[in-house]
Amino acid sequence: MSKYGLMNQINKEKLIDKFIYELPILRARIDLTQDEISEIAGISRQTYSALETRKRKMTWSNFMALLFVFYFNPATKEAVENAGVFPDELKSILQMNHRL
């Protein structure tokens, strides 16, 4: 299996489903507006709002952008870990030392 073949083993839909329910809680923990979160993540405020209210399906790209915003914030990192939305398999794939 290639080093990127692991990505097929990660159930993206399950991770997204878990994460989407955490968005309002995570945002509240860092006391940022939807505008501020969306600007940091590089998505529109309308998209972020629709994701947070579950009116729009989250894409993998949105998932990754928002995951990094919350994972790399000290106020929300533990909550992301506890929610199980950043599994070790995904962390392993993203490590730079996996490059050729």
N, CA, C and O atoms as a Tinker XYZ file with bonds, in Angstrom:
   400  protein
     1  N      0.843000   -1.177000    0.000000    73     2
     2  CA     0.000000    0.000000    0.000000    64     1     3
     3  C      0.888000    1.238000    0.000000    63     2     4     5
     4  O      1.858000    1.320000    0.753000    81     3
     5  N      0.543000    2.204000   -0.856000    73     3     6
     6  CA     1.321000    3.441000   -0.865000    64     5     7
     7  C      1.089000    4.211000    0.428000    63     6     8     9
     8  O      0.139000    3.963000    1.170000    81     7
     9  N      1.983000    5.143000    0.664000    73     7    10
    10  CA     1.845000    5.930000    1.883000    64     9    11
    11  C      0.558000    6.738000    1.892000    63    10    12    13
    12  O      0.054000    7.087000    2.960000    81    11
    13  N      0.023000    7.039000    0.718000    73    11    14
    14  CA    -1.221000    7.791000    0.643000    64    13    15
    15  C     -2.436000    6.879000    0.561000    63    14    16    17
    16  O     -3.570000    7.352000    0.634000    81    15
    17  N     -2.214000    5.585000    0.412000    73    15    18
    18  CA    -3.307000    4.621000    0.404000    64    17    19
    19  C     -4.040000    4.584000    1.731000    63    18    20    21
    20  O     -5.203000    4.186000    1.788000    81    19
    21  N     -3.372000    4.992000    2.793000    73    19    22
    22  CA    -4.001000    5.054000    4.102000    64    21    23
    23  C     -5.210000    5.979000    4.096000    63    22    24    25
    24  O     -6.148000    5.792000    4.870000    81    23
    25  N     -5.183000    6.970000    3.225000    73    23    26
    26  CA    -6.283000    7.922000    3.153000    64    25    27
    27  C     -7.591000    7.210000    2.841000    63    26    28    29
    28  O     -8.653000    7.632000    3.298000    81    27
    29  N     -7.521000    6.145000    2.076000    73    27    30
    30  CA    -8.721000    5.380000    1.738000    64    29    31
    31  C     -9.297000    4.679000    2.958000    63    30    32    33
    32  O    -10.488000    4.368000    2.984000    81    31
    33  N     -8.478000    4.425000    3.961000    73    31    34
    34  CA    -8.942000    3.727000    5.152000    64    33    35
    35  C     -9.614000    4.667000    6.146000    63    34    36    37
    36  O    -10.324000    4.221000    7.047000    81    35
    37  N     -9.398000    5.927000    5.986000    73    35    38
    38  CA   -10.000000    6.896000    6.890000    64    37    39
    39  C    -11.394000    7.211000    6.377000    63    38    40    41
    40  O    -11.567000    7.615000    5.227000    81    39
    41  N    -12.374000    7.027000    7.226000    73    39    42
    42  CA   -13.734000    7.302000    6.820000    64    41    43
    43  C    -13.998000    8.803000    6.945000    63    42    44    45
    44  O    -14.335000    9.307000    8.016000    81    43
    45  N    -13.838000    9.486000    5.840000    73    43    46
    46  CA   -13.964000   10.942000    5.828000    64    45    47
    47  C    -15.352000   11.383000    6.279000    63    46    48    49
    48  O    -15.490000   12.348000    7.029000    81    47
    49  N    -16.370000   10.679000    5.822000    73    47    50
    50  CA   -17.737000   11.066000    6.167000    64    49    51
    51  C    -17.975000   11.016000    7.670000    63    50    52    53
    52  O    -18.622000   11.904000    8.225000    81    51
    53  N    -17.463000    9.997000    8.327000    73    51    54
    54  CA   -17.639000    9.889000    9.779000    64    53    55
    55  C    -16.918000   11.011000   10.508000    63    54    56    57
    56  O    -17.439000   11.571000   11.473000    81    55
    57  N    -15.723000   11.337000   10.047000    73    55    58
    58  CA   -14.974000   12.428000   10.670000    64    57    59
    59  C    -15.711000   13.754000   10.488000    63    58    60    61
    60  O    -15.821000   14.544000   11.426000    81    59
    61  N    -16.207000   13.988000    9.293000    73    59    62
    62  CA   -16.944000   15.220000    9.017000    64    61    63
    63  C    -18.207000   15.283000    9.869000    63    62    64    65
    64  O    -18.514000   16.325000   10.447000    81    63
    65  N    -18.936000   14.180000    9.949000    73    63    66
    66  CA   -20.168000   14.155000   10.748000    64    65    67
    67  C    -19.897000   14.470000   12.216000    63    66    68    69
    68  O    -20.660000   15.204000   12.844000    81    67
    69  N    -18.823000   13.923000   12.762000    73    67    70
    70  CA   -18.459000   14.220000   14.155000    64    69    71
    71  C    -18.082000   15.683000   14.325000    63    70    72    73
    72  O    -18.507000   16.348000   15.269000    81    71
    73  N    -17.277000   16.166000   13.393000    73    71    74
    74  CA   -16.718000   17.504000   13.504000    64    73    75
    75  C    -17.778000   18.593000   13.402000    63    74    76    77
    76  O    -17.730000   19.590000   14.122000    81    75
    77  N    -18.723000   18.395000   12.511000    73    75    78
    78  CA   -19.718000   19.438000   12.259000    64    77    79
    79  C    -20.520000   19.774000   13.516000    63    78    80    81
    80  O    -20.937000   20.917000   13.706000    81    79
    81  N    -20.733000   18.778000   14.366000    73    79    82
    82  CA   -21.469000   19.025000   15.613000    64    81    83
    83  C    -20.625000   19.761000   16.645000    63    82    84    85
    84  O    -21.163000   20.350000   17.582000    81    83
    85  N    -19.329000   19.730000   16.480000    73    83    86
    86  CA   -18.416000   20.392000   17.412000    64    85    87
    87  C    -18.169000   21.865000   17.075000    63    86    88    89
    88  O    -17.699000   22.621000   17.925000    81    87
    89  N    -18.479000   22.275000   15.848000    73    87    90
    90  CA   -18.120000   23.627000   15.402000    64    89    91
    91  C    -18.603000   24.740000   16.331000    63    90    92    93
    92  O    -17.793000   25.585000   16.713000    81    91
    93  N    -19.886000   24.783000   16.713000    73    91    94
    94  CA   -20.311000   25.894000   17.578000    64    93    95
    95  C    -19.604000   25.892000   18.939000    63    94    96    97
    96  O    -19.300000   26.949000   19.494000    81    95
    97  N    -19.354000   24.722000   19.454000    73    95    98
    98  CA   -18.685000   24.594000   20.759000    64    97    99
    99  C    -17.245000   25.071000   20.652000    63    98   100   101
   100  O    -16.769000   25.827000   21.499000    81    99
   101  N    -16.561000   24.631000   19.617000    73    99   102
   102  CA   -15.168000   25.025000   19.420000    64   101   103
   103  C    -15.051000   26.528000   19.200000    63   102   104   105
   104  O    -14.172000   27.180000   19.763000    81   103
   105  N    -15.934000   27.064000   18.388000    73   103   106
   106  CA   -15.890000   28.504000   18.111000    64   105   107
   107  C    -16.128000   29.300000   19.395000    63   106   108   109
   108  O    -15.473000   30.315000   19.630000    81   107
   109  N    -17.051000   28.844000   20.212000    73   107   110
   110  CA   -17.329000   29.525000   21.482000    64   109   111
   111  C    -16.112000   29.496000   22.406000    63   110   112   113
   112  O    -15.850000   30.460000   23.126000    81   111
   113  N    -15.379000   28.395000   22.382000    73   111   114
   114  CA   -14.196000   28.279000   23.252000    64   113   115
   115  C    -13.102000   29.283000   22.927000    63   114   116   117
   116  O    -12.358000   29.709000   23.810000    81   115
   117  N    -13.008000   29.658000   21.662000    73   115   118
   118  CA   -11.970000   30.628000   21.302000    64   117   119
   119  C    -12.550000   32.026000   21.102000    63   118   120   121
   120  O    -11.841000   32.960000   20.727000    81   119
   121  N    -13.853000   32.150000   21.358000    73   119   122
   122  CA   -14.524000   33.444000   21.368000    64   121   123
   123  C    -14.270000   34.240000   20.090000    63   122   124   125
   124  O    -13.887000   35.409000   20.133000    81   123
   125  N    -14.492000   33.581000   18.954000    73   123   126
   126  CA   -14.373000   34.262000   17.666000    64   125   127
   127  C    -15.725000   34.252000   16.963000    63   126   128   129
   128  O    -16.544000   33.359000   17.182000    81   127
   129  N    -15.945000   35.239000   16.129000    73   127   130
   130  CA   -17.172000   35.299000   15.341000    64   129   131
   131  C    -17.060000   34.353000   14.143000    63   130   132   133
   132  O    -15.981000   33.855000   13.821000    81   131
   133  N    -18.188000   34.123000   13.501000    73   131   134
   134  CA   -18.160000   33.331000   12.274000    64   133   135
   135  C    -17.301000   34.020000   11.223000    63   134   136   137
   136  O    -16.590000   33.355000   10.469000    81   135
   137  N    -17.359000   35.335000   11.168000    73   135   138
   138  CA   -16.511000   36.082000   10.223000    64   137   139
   139  C    -15.031000   35.817000   10.474000    63   138   140   141
   140  O    -14.267000   35.581000    9.537000    81   139
   141  N    -14.636000   35.857000   11.729000    73   139   142
   142  CA   -13.228000   35.663000   12.071000    64   141   143
   143  C    -12.767000   34.242000   11.758000    63   142   144   145
   144  O    -11.692000   34.052000   11.189000    81   143
   145  N    -13.564000   33.247000   12.123000    73   143   146
   146  CA   -13.206000   31.850000   11.830000    64   145   147
   147  C    -13.114000   31.633000   10.329000    63   146   148   149
   148  O    -12.166000   31.017000    9.844000    81   147
   149  N    -14.093000   32.135000    9.598000    73   147   150
   150  CA   -14.092000   31.912000    8.149000    64   149   151
   151  C    -12.900000   32.592000    7.484000    63   150   152   153
   152  O    -12.322000   32.051000    6.542000    81   151
   153  N    -12.535000   33.765000    7.967000    73   151   154
   154  CA   -11.367000   34.450000    7.406000    64   153   155
   155  C    -10.089000   33.660000    7.653000    63   154   156   157
   156  O     -9.253000   33.528000    6.759000    81   155
   157  N     -9.938000   33.136000    8.861000    73   155   158
   158  CA    -8.751000   32.343000    9.189000    64   157   159
   159  C     -8.696000   31.071000    8.345000    63   158   160   161
   160  O     -7.632000   30.680000    7.864000    81   159
   161  N     -9.854000   30.430000    8.171000    73   159   162
   162  CA    -9.908000   29.157000    7.441000    64   161   163
   163  C     -9.907000   29.343000    5.921000    63   162   164   165
   164  O     -9.679000   28.386000    5.180000    81   163
   165  N    -10.159000   30.560000    5.459000    73   163   166
   166  CA   -10.162000   30.807000    4.020000    64   165   167
   167  C    -11.446000   30.382000    3.335000    63   166   168   169
   168  O    -11.434000   29.995000    2.167000    81   167
   169  N    -12.554000   30.451000    4.058000    73   167   170
   170  CA   -13.856000   30.145000    3.468000    64   169   171
   171  C    -14.773000   31.340000    3.713000    63   170   172   173
   172  O    -14.484000   32.181000    4.564000    81   171
   173  N    -15.861000   31.417000    2.981000    73   171   174
   174  CA   -16.771000   32.551000    3.176000    64   173   175
   175  C    -17.544000   32.392000    4.484000    63   174   176   177
   176  O    -17.731000   31.285000    4.990000    81   175
   177  N    -17.984000   33.530000    5.013000    73   175   178
   178  CA   -18.776000   33.485000    6.234000    64   177   179
   179  C    -20.085000   32.752000    5.989000    63   178   180   181
   180  O    -20.571000   32.040000    6.868000    81   179
   181  N    -20.664000   32.922000    4.796000    73   179   182
   182  CA   -21.905000   32.236000    4.464000    64   181   183
   183  C    -21.709000   30.721000    4.477000    63   182   184   185
   184  O    -22.563000   29.981000    4.967000    81   183
   185  N    -20.593000   30.272000    3.942000    73   183   186
   186  CA   -20.290000   28.839000    3.957000    64   185   187
   187  C    -20.111000   28.354000    5.381000    63   186   188   189
   188  O    -20.671000   27.328000    5.769000    81   187
   189  N    -19.331000   29.090000    6.165000    73   187   190
   190  CA   -19.123000   28.666000    7.550000    64   189   191
   191  C    -20.448000   28.602000    8.303000    63   190   192   193
   192  O    -20.712000   27.629000    9.010000    81   191
   193  N    -21.270000   29.614000    8.160000    73   191   194
   194  CA   -22.563000   29.642000    8.840000    64   193   195
   195  C    -23.425000   28.445000    8.440000    63   194   196   197
   196  O    -24.040000   27.799000    9.288000    81   195
   197  N    -23.460000   28.161000    7.151000    73   195   198
   198  CA   -24.252000   27.024000    6.668000    64   197   199
   199  C    -23.707000   25.693000    7.189000    63   198   200   201
   200  O    -24.475000   24.765000    7.440000    81   199
   201  N    -22.395000   25.599000    7.350000    73   199   202
   202  CA   -21.801000   24.386000    7.912000    64   201   203
   203  C    -22.165000   24.252000    9.388000    63   202   204   205
   204  O    -22.581000   23.187000    9.845000    81   203
   205  N    -22.002000   25.345000   10.123000    73   203   206
   206  CA   -22.252000   25.304000   11.562000    64   205   207
   207  C    -23.715000   24.986000   11.875000    63   206   208   209
   208  O    -24.007000   24.335000   12.878000    81   207
   209  N    -24.628000   25.440000   11.029000    73   207   210
   210  CA   -26.055000   25.181000   11.242000    64   209   211
   211  C    -26.525000   23.923000   10.504000    63   210   212   213
   212  O    -27.715000   23.611000   10.482000    81   211
   213  N    -25.580000   23.216000    9.906000    73   211   214
   214  CA   -25.836000   21.962000    9.197000    64   213   215
   215  C    -26.822000   22.120000    8.030000    63   214   216   217
   216  O    -27.608000   21.219000    7.739000    81   215
   217  N    -26.764000   23.267000    7.380000    73   215   218
   218  CA   -27.580000   23.512000    6.194000    64   217   219
   219  C    -26.803000   23.194000    4.922000    63   218   220   221
   220  O    -27.355000   23.195000    3.822000    81   219
   221  N    -25.522000   22.924000    5.092000    73   219   222
   222  CA   -24.662000   22.621000    3.949000    64   221   223
   223  C    -23.737000   21.473000    4.335000    63   222   224   225
   224  O    -23.243000   21.405000    5.461000    81   223
   225  N    -23.515000   20.585000    3.393000    73   223   226
   226  CA   -22.611000   19.463000    3.628000    64   225   227
   227  C    -21.172000   19.960000    3.598000    63   226   228   229
   228  O    -20.782000   20.726000    2.717000    81   227
   229  N    -20.401000   19.518000    4.563000    73   227   230
   230  CA   -18.997000   19.939000    4.654000    64   229   231
   231  C    -18.152000   19.144000    3.665000    63   230   232   233
   232  O    -18.266000   17.922000    3.577000    81   231
   233  N    -17.309000   19.847000    2.927000    73   231   234
   234  CA   -16.364000   19.182000    2.027000    64   233   235
   235  C    -15.124000   18.785000    2.819000    63   234   236   237
   236  O    -14.896000   19.267000    3.928000    81   235
   237  N    -14.338000   17.909000    2.233000    73   235   238
   238  CA   -13.084000   17.510000    2.879000    64   237   239
   239  C    -12.144000   18.710000    3.006000    63   238   240   241
   240  O    -11.432000   18.837000    4.002000    81   239
   241  N    -12.140000   19.578000    2.014000    73   239   242
   242  CA   -11.286000   20.777000    2.068000    64   241   243
   243  C    -11.697000   21.692000    3.216000    63   242   244   245
   244  O    -10.843000   22.198000    3.943000    81   243
   245  N    -12.998000   21.904000    3.380000    73   243   246
   246  CA   -13.482000   22.710000    4.510000    64   245   247
   247  C    -13.127000   22.042000    5.829000    63   246   248   249
   248  O    -12.722000   22.710000    6.781000    81   247
   249  N    -13.279000   20.728000    5.885000    73   247   250
   250  CA   -12.951000   19.971000    7.089000    64   249   251
   251  C    -11.497000   20.207000    7.487000    63   250   252   253
   252  O    -11.199000   20.535000    8.636000    81   251
   253  N    -10.600000   20.036000    6.523000    73   251   254
   254  CA    -9.175000   20.171000    6.811000    64   253   255
   255  C     -8.835000   21.602000    7.241000    63   254   256   257
   256  O     -8.082000   21.793000    8.196000    81   255
   257  N     -9.372000   22.595000    6.558000    73   255   258
   258  CA    -9.082000   23.988000    6.906000    64   257   259
   259  C     -9.554000   24.302000    8.317000    63   258   260   261
   260  O     -8.813000   24.895000    9.101000    81   259
   261  N    -10.769000   23.913000    8.646000    73   259   262
   262  CA   -11.312000   24.198000    9.975000    64   261   263
   263  C    -10.644000   23.350000   11.049000    63   262   264   265
   264  O    -10.441000   23.812000   12.172000    81   263
   265  N    -10.305000   22.118000   10.708000    73   263   266
   266  CA    -9.605000   21.262000   11.655000    64   265   267
   267  C     -8.298000   21.907000   12.100000    63   266   268   269
   268  O     -7.980000   21.922000   13.289000    81   267
   269  N     -7.549000   22.435000   11.151000    73   267   270
   270  CA    -6.276000   23.068000   11.493000    64   269   271
   271  C     -6.482000   24.325000   12.331000    63   270   272   273
   272  O     -5.705000   24.585000   13.250000    81   271
   273  N     -7.503000   25.098000   12.035000    73   271   274
   274  CA    -7.784000   26.294000   12.822000    64   273   275
   275  C     -7.986000   25.916000   14.284000    63   274   276   277
   276  O     -7.420000   26.544000   15.178000    81   275
   277  N     -8.790000   24.893000   14.522000    73   275   278
   278  CA    -9.117000   24.525000   15.897000    64   277   279
   279  C     -8.046000   23.652000   16.555000    63   278   280   281
   280  O     -7.823000   23.764000   17.761000    81   279
   281  N     -7.390000   22.798000   15.798000    73   279   282
   282  CA    -6.376000   21.923000   16.382000    64   281   283
   283  C     -5.148000   22.699000   16.841000    63   282   284   285
   284  O     -4.552000   22.385000   17.871000    81   283
   285  N     -4.781000   23.700000   16.077000    73   283   286
   286  CA    -3.572000   24.449000   16.414000    64   285   287
   287  C     -3.844000   25.666000   17.307000    63   286   288   289
   288  O     -2.981000   26.528000   17.468000    81   287
   289  N     -5.033000   25.727000   17.878000    73   287   290
   290  CA    -5.341000   26.747000   18.874000    64   289   291
   291  C     -5.302000   26.076000   20.246000    63   290   292   293
   292  O     -6.017000   25.098000   20.468000    81   291
   293  N     -4.492000   26.574000   21.158000    73   291   294
   294  CA    -4.369000   25.921000   22.471000    64   293   295
   295  C     -5.695000   25.789000   23.224000    63   294   296   297
   296  O     -5.861000   24.863000   24.018000    81   295
   297  N     -6.628000   26.692000   22.988000    73   295   298
   298  CA    -7.908000   26.650000   23.699000    64   297   299
   299  C     -8.834000   25.541000   23.196000    63   298   300   301
   300  O     -9.774000   25.156000   23.891000    81   299
   301  N     -8.572000   25.029000   21.993000    73   299   302
   302  CA    -9.473000   24.020000   21.425000    64   301   303
   303  C     -8.791000   22.711000   21.046000    63   302   304   305
   304  O     -9.466000   21.750000   20.676000    81   303
   305  N     -7.475000   22.659000   21.130000    73   303   306
   306  CA    -6.755000   21.455000   20.717000    64   305   307
   307  C     -7.240000   20.211000   21.460000    63   306   308   309
   308  O     -7.494000   19.179000   20.839000    81   307
   309  N     -7.371000   20.302000   22.775000    73   307   310
   310  CA    -7.799000   19.141000   23.562000    64   309   311
   311  C     -9.219000   18.703000   23.189000    63   310   312   313
   312  O     -9.511000   17.508000   23.134000    81   311
   313  N    -10.090000   19.666000   22.937000    73   311   314
   314  CA   -11.462000   19.334000   22.544000    64   313   315
   315  C    -11.492000   18.607000   21.202000    63   314   316   317
   316  O    -12.279000   17.679000   21.012000    81   315
   317  N    -10.640000   19.028000   20.278000    73   315   318
   318  CA   -10.539000   18.350000   18.981000    64   317   319
   319  C    -10.051000   16.920000   19.189000    63   318   320   321
   320  O    -10.588000   15.981000   18.601000    81   319
   321  N     -9.038000   16.761000   20.023000    73   319   322
   322  CA    -8.519000   15.425000   20.330000    64   321   323
   323  C     -9.616000   14.545000   20.940000    63   322   324   325
   324  O     -9.806000   13.401000   20.527000    81   323
   325  N    -10.330000   15.090000   21.924000    73   323   326
   326  CA   -11.371000   14.318000   22.605000    64   325   327
   327  C    -12.542000   13.967000   21.694000    63   326   328   329
   328  O    -13.197000   12.943000   21.887000    81   327
   329  N    -12.805000   14.809000   20.707000    73   327   330
   330  CA   -13.903000   14.545000   19.770000    64   329   331
   331  C    -13.551000   13.439000   18.781000    63   330   332   333
   332  O    -14.435000   12.886000   18.126000    81   331
   333  N    -12.282000   13.118000   18.672000    73   331   334
   334  CA   -11.855000   12.049000   17.767000    64   333   335
   335  C    -11.918000   12.403000   16.295000    63   334   336   337
   336  O    -12.079000   11.525000   15.448000    81   335
   337  N    -11.791000   13.684000   15.987000    73   335   338
   338  CA   -11.890000   14.101000   14.590000    64   337   339
   339  C    -10.534000   14.283000   13.902000    63   338   340   341
   340  O    -10.472000   14.629000   12.722000    81   339
   341  N     -9.467000   14.051000   14.638000    73   339   342
   342  CA    -8.128000   14.123000   14.045000    64   341   343
   343  C     -7.377000   12.866000   14.447000    63   342   344   345
   344  O     -6.489000   12.909000   15.299000    81   343
   345  N     -7.737000   11.741000   13.826000    73   343   346
   346  CA    -7.150000   10.461000   14.237000    64   345   347
   347  C     -5.665000   10.366000   13.909000    63   346   348   349
   348  O     -5.149000   11.079000   13.048000    81   347
   349  N     -5.003000    9.473000   14.613000    73   347   350
   350  CA    -3.561000    9.279000   14.408000    64   349   351
   351  C     -3.234000    8.922000   12.963000    63   350   352   353
   352  O     -2.185000    9.320000   12.456000    81   351
   353  N     -4.102000    8.188000   12.299000    73   351   354
   354  CA    -3.854000    7.811000   10.897000    64   353   355
   355  C     -3.742000    9.060000   10.022000    63   354   356   357
   356  O     -2.867000    9.149000    9.161000    81   355
   357  N     -4.625000   10.012000   10.249000    73   355   358
   358  CA    -4.583000   11.248000    9.465000    64   357   359
   359  C     -3.353000   12.073000    9.823000    63   358   360   361
   360  O     -2.714000   12.643000    8.939000    81   359
   361  N     -3.020000   12.141000   11.089000    73   359   362
   362  CA    -1.811000   12.859000   11.511000    64   361   363
   363  C     -0.583000   12.253000   10.846000    63   362   364   365
   364  O      0.307000   12.973000   10.393000    81   363
   365  N     -0.541000   10.933000   10.792000    73   363   366
   366  CA     0.592000   10.238000   10.183000    64   365   367
   367  C      0.729000   10.586000    8.705000    63   366   368   369
   368  O      1.837000   10.810000    8.218000    81   367
   369  N     -0.379000   10.631000    8.003000    73   367   370
   370  CA    -0.359000   10.964000    6.580000    64   369   371
   371  C      0.170000   12.379000    6.361000    63   370   372   373
   372  O      0.866000   12.644000    5.381000    81   371
   373  N     -0.159000   13.272000    7.265000    73   371   374
   374  CA     0.198000   14.680000    7.104000    64   373   375
   375  C      1.613000   15.028000    7.557000    63   374   376   377
   376  O      2.079000   16.140000    7.311000    81   375
   377  N      2.287000   14.116000    8.200000    73   375   378
   378  CA     3.649000   14.410000    8.678000    64   377   379
   379  C      4.592000   14.594000    7.502000    63   378   380   381
   380  O      4.567000   13.835000    6.533000    81   379
   381  N      5.410000   15.605000    7.609000    73   379   382
   382  CA     6.324000   15.942000    6.524000    64   381   383
   383  C      7.367000   14.862000    6.271000    63   382   384   385
   384  O      7.865000   14.749000    5.151000    81   383
   385  N      7.708000   14.071000    7.275000    73   383   386
   386  CA     8.751000   13.075000    7.078000    64   385   387
   387  C      8.289000   11.890000    6.223000    63   386   388   389
   388  O      9.054000   10.951000    6.006000    81   387
   389  N      7.057000   11.928000    5.742000    73   387   390
   390  CA     6.569000   10.890000    4.844000    64   389   391
   391  C      6.895000   11.194000    3.385000    63   390   392   393
   392  O      6.627000   10.386000    2.495000    81   391
   393  N      7.466000   12.346000    3.158000    73   391   394
   394  CA     7.809000   12.712000    1.770000    64   393   395
   395  C      9.020000   11.915000    1.303000    63   394   396   397
   396  O      9.859000   11.498000    2.101000    81   395
   397  N      9.086000   11.718000    0.016000    73   395   398
   398  CA    10.231000   11.036000   -0.573000    64   397   399
   399  C     11.444000   11.932000   -0.570000    63   398   400
   400  O     12.512000   11.527000   -1.030000    81   399
